[in-house]
Amino acid sequence: MKKIVWLPIVLAFAAFTAGCNTMEGAGEDIERGGEKIQQQAR
């Protein structure tokens, strides 16, 4: 019974952690794109 309760919690935690890493990477990519645009504007 306890395994049935813990499995969804562990899966949700893994998905949340992976989502945070993905959003952080996307933010860095957007930041680099903005820097390139600023360089071209100068």
ABEGO torsion letter per residue (X at the ends): XAAAAAAAAAAAAAAAAAAAAAAAAAAAAAAAAAAAAAAAAX
